């Protein structure tokens, strides 16, 4: 029995609404990563150990994603089961290194020195950095709307950064900000160069393979720089927090956002994800006792507004 236009419209509305909710949940879950890392640092663990635990617990899930997307039966227009060439493997290694290993490691290092809210604002600049990379490498023109959005975003980060400098550890704040900014730059490089492989392999398969590479790199880094027995001396809370970080704040957001993109497209999913910086600020205040100041709120609003202007300008 054929459905009526009203029923089809209702189904479409529910699908879009569901996609927006999934994108928002993914953004909130991913923003919790910084909160959990800051909580774990209270138990004396270092960044090398903490990122190893996160990726160790997430590794089986990433392997499963990569295996499933490689083995499932493709549709006529589906490239998920495409055989990997040597160039593909080199590309996957490079993207795994820059987008997930290096970006995550620098981020974990930076979180030792700055608040979770400032960290999230800096990381949220990645889309604007992609525009800058396009201008520097390929001389792609940046429209005035995009330039305006970028200026608004960076003013927001500078506002939050300047206020955080009023504390007693200015050098630590500067160092932490530099590390997280480099993390955002590394992830922007991943976004910039991942387009060709996404089209060839599919987004979910690329994520599964690249994150698996990053997991191996994080585990190898720990094996080289730390005694393996040091894990046994960790507080149980560190292990539980790392497990929560790996599942709730790493694997789950990836799945939620990918499903959301399939339902509503990447642009709308990205706009729904703008809730991320705000949720980090609120969670930081509730769980870490980070100050919720008017300066931070103003900086957050400016960053979100700037990224929104950039994303709207790219659609025009």
Secondary structure, DSSP 8 states (H G I E B T S, - for coil): ----HHHHHHHHHHHHHHHHHHHHHHHHHHHHHHHHHHHHHTTT--HHHHHHHHHHHHHHHHHHHHHHHHHS---TT--TT----HHHHHHHHHHIIIIIIIHHHHHHHHTTTS-HHHHHHHHTTHHHHHHHHHHHHH-----HHHHHHHHHHHHHHHHHHHHHTTSS-HHHHHHHHHHHHHHHHHHHHHHHH-HHHHHHH-HHHHHHHHHHHHHHHHHHHHHHHS-GGGGGGS-HHHHHHHHHHHIIIIIHHHHHHHHHHHHH-HHHHHHHTTHHHHHHHHHHHHHS-----HHHHHHHHHHHHHHHHHHHHHH-
